[in-house]
Amino acid sequence: MLRNKKILLGVTGGIAAYKTANLIREFRKAGASVRVVMTNAATYFISPVTLSALSEGPVIADTFPDLHHWQISSDTWHITLGEWADIFLIAPATANTIAKIAYGVADNPVTIMALSIRCPIVISPAMDTFMWENKATQENISKLIQRGISVLEPEVGELASGLKGKGRLPELKSIVKAVDEILKKQKMILKGKKILVTAGPTYEPIDPVRFIGNRSSGKMGFAIARASAKLGADVTLITGPTTLETPMNVKRINIETADEMFKYTKKYMRTSDVIIMSAAVSDFKPIQKSKRKIKKENLKEENLTIELKKNPDILEYLGRHKLKNQILVGFALETENEIEYARKKLKNKNLDFIVVNNPLLKGAGFGYDTNIITLIDKKGKIKNFKILPKELLAEKLMSIISEKLLNLK
Ligand SMILES: Cc1cc2nc3c(=O)[nH]c(=O)nc-3n(C[C@H](O)[C@H](O)[C@H](O)COP(=O)(O)O)c2cc1C
């Protein structure tokens, strides 16, 4: 099942840590090699000596060497382990460690690895039900999921406290199975390919406090960036203002205006194999930006007129300057005659694919976690997708785009 796979196991200080002795045996029985990193709290629940004996390797139980030892040498174990591992499983993951990872704290062997490792990360939380259901824990878990970390849902059952509820570490066999499935899904087919994704709204300033914007949340673009990075691509994400977490292994560039988005898109377009323009770029911007806040008391009339001018058409520019074998994907957001309009846009802007969505449909468009889309390719072939979470849609889109990219002659 896991033949020749290299699993880095991060053990943290929950009562379920004692189960990791058997977990290591299960992994090894399935054909994997295991290395272990632990937090100091974890060493109170299971001895590093036990885990070292079962994994037949050294266990990292502290960031620094023991200063009281007669001979001290520094060791860059985090680099070596980072290069070695195919997957990093944190089991059990305490509420404390989950919070630290959510905020990028790197103060022990487990949290350092979570920040520095390039392979997929899986966490298996285990804790008392109240800790699990606490808003802080749930918000931290959402953050990790947004970044592309896989979370194995804790099971319902008897807890160490004697209470019954959600929070138990899943059965060891199902952890092994989940790790196997994540590794199987992890096909790095886009390794060496460069993908540029744009996401979110643009803000066109009227004065220092006001702007013309739109309701784009950036969720679809972020999901596409995450799906591309999971396939091994080198991803650059240019995004307008949003509160979303940067997906793992993605280079993020924050912009505000359409002009800034244009500047950075031009910078990266020549080196990109695929460009996916999912940002909702404002078509217009105020001709003049007031240096000071416009005050209603200073207006001579009842009405305030803001004159607008067209923003650069980034998609049109990219279509005109498209390189040979470069794939350009546009998005169309229309509330009527979507397909007809999208077909025209696909042709006029020299796109390879256009993704069409109608924000008036329930569960589609701005702000939702789901979307309903239609994909049209250059030959006019239409593929309708049913309502799906944006994460899943992004994976489906990337699998179609990757197939096209890898078959280009
Ligand atoms: C007996 C005992 C059992 C604990 N069990 C858990 C647990 O199952 N899950 C959890 O999140 N924290 C648990 N804690 C609290 C953690 O040990 C504590 O938050 C610690 O700081 C975690 O450190 P770490 O995340 O660096 O391993 C337990 C504490 C004690 C004393």
The ligand as an SDF file (V2000), in Angstrom:
LIG
                    3D

 31 33  0  0  0  0  0  0  0  0999 V2000
   -3.3050   14.7830   30.7300 C   0  0  0  0  0  0  0  0  0  0  0  0
   -3.4000   15.7690   29.6190 C   0  0  0  0  0  0  0  0  0  0  0  0
   -4.0020   15.3990   28.4490 C   0  0  0  0  0  0  0  0  0  0  0  0
   -4.1000   16.3070   27.3760 C   0  0  0  0  0  0  0  0  0  0  0  0
   -4.7090   15.9120   26.2340 N   0  0  0  0  0  0  0  0  0  0  0  0
   -4.8410   16.7880   25.2250 C   0  0  0  0  0  0  0  0  0  0  0  0
   -5.4670   16.3880   24.0150 C   0  0  0  0  0  0  0  0  0  0  0  0
   -5.8990   15.2440   23.8410 O   0  0  0  0  0  0  0  0  0  0  0  0
   -5.5760   17.2960   23.0180 N   0  0  0  0  0  0  0  0  0  0  0  0
   -5.1200   18.5800   23.1530 C   0  0  0  0  0  0  0  0  0  0  0  0
   -5.2810   19.3670   22.2130 O   0  0  0  0  0  0  0  0  0  0  0  0
   -4.4850   18.9760   24.2780 N   0  0  0  0  0  0  0  0  0  0  0  0
   -4.3450   18.1250   25.3110 C   0  0  0  0  0  0  0  0  0  0  0  0
   -3.7130   18.5210   26.4710 N   0  0  0  0  0  0  0  0  0  0  0  0
   -3.1560   19.8770   26.5460 C   0  0  0  0  0  0  0  0  0  0  0  0
   -1.7990   19.9580   25.8470 C   0  0  0  0  0  0  0  0  0  0  0  0
   -0.9130   19.0150   26.3820 O   0  0  0  0  0  0  0  0  0  0  0  0
   -1.2260   21.3630   25.9700 C   0  0  0  0  0  0  0  0  0  0  0  0
   -2.0540   22.2850   25.2890 O   0  0  0  0  0  0  0  0  0  0  0  0
    0.1890   21.4560   25.4530 C   0  0  0  0  0  0  0  0  0  0  0  0
    0.6310   22.7860   25.5800 O   0  0  0  0  0  0  0  0  0  0  0  0
    0.3120   21.0040   24.0190 C   0  0  0  0  0  0  0  0  0  0  0  0
    1.6080   21.2530   23.5550 O   0  0  0  0  0  0  0  0  0  0  0  0
    2.0480   20.8910   22.0690 P   0  0  0  0  0  0  0  0  0  0  0  0
    0.9570   21.3410   21.1620 O   0  0  0  0  0  0  0  0  0  0  0  0
    3.3060   21.6660   21.8820 O   0  0  0  0  0  0  0  0  0  0  0  0
    2.2930   19.4330   22.0200 O   0  0  0  0  0  0  0  0  0  0  0  0
   -3.5910   17.6130   27.5210 C   0  0  0  0  0  0  0  0  0  0  0  0
   -2.9560   17.9720   28.7150 C   0  0  0  0  0  0  0  0  0  0  0  0
   -2.8750   17.0710   29.7570 C   0  0  0  0  0  0  0  0  0  0  0  0
   -2.2080   17.4970   31.0270 C   0  0  0  0  0  0  0  0  0  0  0  0
  1  2  1  0
  2  3  1  0
  2 30  2  0
  3  4  2  0
  4  5  1  0
  4 28  1  0
  5  6  2  0
  6  7  1  0
  6 13  1  0
  7  8  2  0
  7  9  1  0
  9 10  1  0
 10 11  2  0
 10 12  1  0
 12 13  2  0
 13 14  1  0
 14 15  1  0
 14 28  1  0
 15 16  1  0
 16 17  1  0
 16 18  1  0
 18 19  1  0
 18 20  1  0
 20 21  1  0
 20 22  1  0
 22 23  1  0
 23 24  1  0
 24 25  2  0
 24 26  1  0
 24 27  1  0
 28 29  2  0
 29 30  1  0
 30 31  1  0
M  END
$$$$
